[in-house]
Amino acid sequence: MARTKEFDPESALRAALELFWERGYEATSMADLVEHTGVARASIYATFGGKRALYLKALDRYGELTDPELLAGLSRPGPVLPAVRALVERYAWEAAGETGRRGCFVVNTAVELAPHDPLAARRVQANWDFLETALTSALMRAQAQGELAEGKDSRALARLLLVLLQGMRVMGKAATEPDRLHDAAAQALALLS
């Protein structure tokens, strides 16, 4: 007879996600994971495949939780540019706030693991591709609705915004001057006029 799990894998995954997001991959030990999730080391290996596999699953889950919200905001019917502006301003406020110190889990992975871990790098790239595509689609809709000048390059503007948003996440980790982030956001948004 097969043994039943004595823990909820979803709850354990969420707890691991929070810990990895807060500390990063290298600074999180298996002992930390055991303590934080309340799951025995052997069960972590049996369920998730070990620390690296758990980290990658947590990164995937992060995308599943954040991407739909972002897409919903950019794809609502009606005017598009207010949604793009709200997204950029939200990133600036979050990065400038106390919670911004932990950064974005994807950006943290890009800095810590992507240079030497191809699986992590692919996940980071997929997340950024998703954000770029969502922004490009939104800006193309804005052009079709007459909110954005026809001569603007929607894809290039989306890439600029992607780099700005991810850069704000990095700068927020260092507790930068909030005006720096808000000024940069305002200048980037001025290009949409």
Phi, psi and omega per residue, in radians:
M1 nan 2.312 -3.126
A2 -1.298 2.469 3.103
R3 -1.363 2.520 3.064
T4 -1.555 2.643 3.124
K5 -1.182 2.421 -3.141
E6 -1.689 0.264 3.107
F7 -2.583 2.843 3.114
D8 -1.600 1.958 -3.122
P9 -1.012 -0.594 3.118
E10 -1.127 -0.780 3.117
S11 -1.125 -0.693 3.116
A12 -1.129 -0.717 3.125
L13 -1.114 -0.768 3.114
R14 -1.082 -0.730 3.128
A15 -1.131 -0.718 3.110
A16 -1.141 -0.720 3.108
L17 -0.991 -0.859 -3.133
E18 -1.047 -0.740 -3.122
L19 -1.183 -0.822 3.113
F20 -1.084 -0.705 -3.127
W21 -1.105 -0.704 -3.120
E22 -1.271 -0.766 -3.004
R23 -1.830 -0.433 -3.017
G24 1.629 3.064 -3.081
Y25 -1.282 -0.955 -3.035
E26 -1.119 -0.629 -3.081
A27 -1.433 -0.006 3.110
T28 -1.864 2.047 3.136
S29 -1.628 2.918 3.044
M30 -1.077 -0.656 3.104
A31 -1.065 -0.702 3.081
D32 -1.065 -0.760 -3.136
L33 -1.111 -0.748 3.112
V34 -1.048 -0.822 -3.122
E35 -1.144 -0.783 -3.046
H36 -1.278 -0.636 -3.116
T37 -1.556 -0.396 -3.064
G38 1.324 0.299 -3.099
V39 -1.949 2.360 -3.134
A40 -1.110 2.612 -3.140
R41 -0.905 -0.836 -3.122
A42 -1.068 -0.643 3.130
S43 -1.237 -0.602 3.070
I44 -1.090 -0.812 3.117
Y45 -1.099 -0.784 -3.088
A46 -1.158 -0.628 -3.070
T47 -1.543 -0.737 -3.010
F48 -1.945 -0.303 3.119
G49 1.630 0.178 3.112
G50 1.972 3.122 -3.041
K51 -1.083 -0.863 -3.092
R52 -1.117 -0.794 3.134
A53 -1.089 -0.689 3.101
L54 -1.123 -0.724 3.105
Y55 -1.034 -0.834 -3.118
L56 -1.129 -0.656 3.068
K57 -1.136 -0.695 3.103
A58 -1.122 -0.701 3.095
L59 -1.119 -0.727 3.073
D60 -1.064 -0.770 -3.128
R61 -1.113 -0.683 3.092
Y62 -0.970 -0.812 3.107
G63 -1.097 -0.710 3.126
E64 -1.106 -0.548 -3.114
L65 -1.456 -0.597 -3.042
T66 -1.673 -0.599 -3.058
D67 -1.089 -0.790 -3.128
P68 -1.070 -0.648 3.120
E69 -1.110 -0.763 -3.136
L70 -1.115 -0.811 -3.123
L71 -1.110 -0.712 -3.141
A72 -1.050 -0.750 -3.137
G73 -1.114 -0.641 -3.101
L74 -1.490 -0.240 -3.054
S75 -1.967 0.158 3.081
R76 -1.106 2.553 3.065
P77 -1.097 2.701 3.106
G78 1.816 -2.858 -3.125
P79 -1.032 2.448 -3.050
V80 -1.706 -0.731 -3.032
L81 -1.043 -0.606 3.050
P82 -1.047 -0.621 3.110
A83 -1.207 -0.687 3.104
V84 -1.140 -0.800 3.107
R85 -1.037 -0.769 -3.134
A86 -1.081 -0.685 3.117
L87 -1.098 -0.850 -3.129
V88 -1.098 -0.772 3.134
E89 -1.142 -0.651 3.103
R90 -1.093 -0.766 3.102
Y91 -1.041 -0.752 -3.123
A92 -1.116 -0.789 -3.139
W93 -1.128 -0.774 -3.141
E94 -1.110 -0.771 -3.112
A95 -1.141 -0.585 -3.116
A96 -1.401 -0.281 -3.097
G97 -1.503 3.072 -3.117
E98 -1.076 -0.654 3.140
T99 -1.212 -0.344 3.110
G100 -1.139 -0.308 -3.134
R101 -1.101 -0.460 3.131
R102 -1.508 -0.188 3.068
G103 1.263 -2.758 3.119
C104 -1.900 2.363 -3.109
F105 -1.025 -0.652 3.127
V106 -1.187 -0.800 3.127
V107 -1.106 -0.732 3.105
N108 -1.033 -0.716 3.107
T109 -1.151 -0.689 3.133
A110 -1.044 -0.708 -3.097
V111 -1.338 -0.750 -3.012
E112 -1.489 -0.789 -2.973
L113 -1.938 -0.608 -2.999
A114 -0.964 -0.624 -3.126
P115 -1.071 -0.401 -3.086
H116 -2.300 0.122 -3.131
D117 -2.256 1.771 -3.070
P118 -1.036 -0.620 3.125
L119 -1.183 -0.717 3.083
A120 -1.147 -0.733 -3.139
A121 -1.063 -0.718 3.116
R122 -1.112 -0.688 3.131
R123 -1.179 -0.716 3.087
V124 -1.077 -0.835 -3.131
Q125 -1.073 -0.713 3.125
A126 -1.089 -0.702 3.120
N127 -1.135 -0.781 -3.141
W128 -1.191 -0.634 3.058
D129 -1.067 -0.731 3.121
F130 -1.056 -0.844 -3.122
L131 -1.114 -0.743 3.117
E132 -1.085 -0.758 3.140
T133 -1.125 -0.749 3.123
A134 -1.084 -0.752 3.124
L135 -1.180 -0.737 3.118
T136 -1.058 -0.820 3.131
S137 -1.052 -0.757 3.133
A138 -1.096 -0.768 -3.122
L139 -1.210 -0.581 3.058
M140 -1.150 -0.682 3.064
R141 -1.114 -0.714 3.116
A142 -1.057 -0.699 3.083
Q143 -1.123 -0.782 -3.125
A144 -1.092 -0.512 -3.132
Q145 -1.606 0.038 3.105
G146 1.403 0.222 3.126
E147 -1.477 -0.411 -3.079
L148 -2.219 2.334 -3.096
A149 -0.976 2.485 -3.129
E150 -1.023 -0.590 -3.083
G151 -1.296 -0.140 -3.131
K152 -1.323 2.490 3.105
D153 -1.588 1.795 -3.054
S154 -1.022 -0.734 -3.109
R155 -1.179 -0.758 3.132
A156 -1.128 -0.694 3.091
L157 -1.138 -0.694 3.102
A158 -1.088 -0.708 3.115
R159 -1.150 -0.696 3.073
L160 -1.043 -0.810 3.137
L161 -1.128 -0.698 3.098
L162 -1.015 -0.852 -3.133
V163 -1.124 -0.707 3.101
L164 -1.078 -0.849 -3.094
L165 -1.074 -0.790 -3.132
Q166 -1.211 -0.640 3.084
G167 -1.125 -0.659 3.092
M168 -1.103 -0.639 3.114
R169 -1.113 -0.709 3.134
V170 -1.158 -0.818 -3.105
M171 -1.144 -0.583 3.109
G172 -1.089 -0.542 3.120
K173 -1.100 -0.502 -3.119
A174 -1.636 0.179 3.131
A175 0.938 0.925 -3.142
T176 -1.196 2.910 3.082
E177 -1.068 2.144 -3.096
P178 -0.976 -0.625 -3.138
D179 -1.062 -0.555 3.117
R180 -1.051 -0.794 -3.137
L181 -1.196 -0.782 -3.111
H182 -1.168 -0.674 3.088
D183 -1.122 -0.752 3.127
A184 -1.105 -0.752 3.117
A185 -1.063 -0.774 -3.129
A186 -1.094 -0.731 -3.139
Q187 -1.164 -0.701 3.105
A188 -1.139 -0.726 3.141
L189 -1.176 -0.500 3.102
A190 -1.096 -0.472 3.107
L191 -1.203 -0.299 3.127
L192 -1.466 -0.161 -3.114
S193 -1.299 nan nan
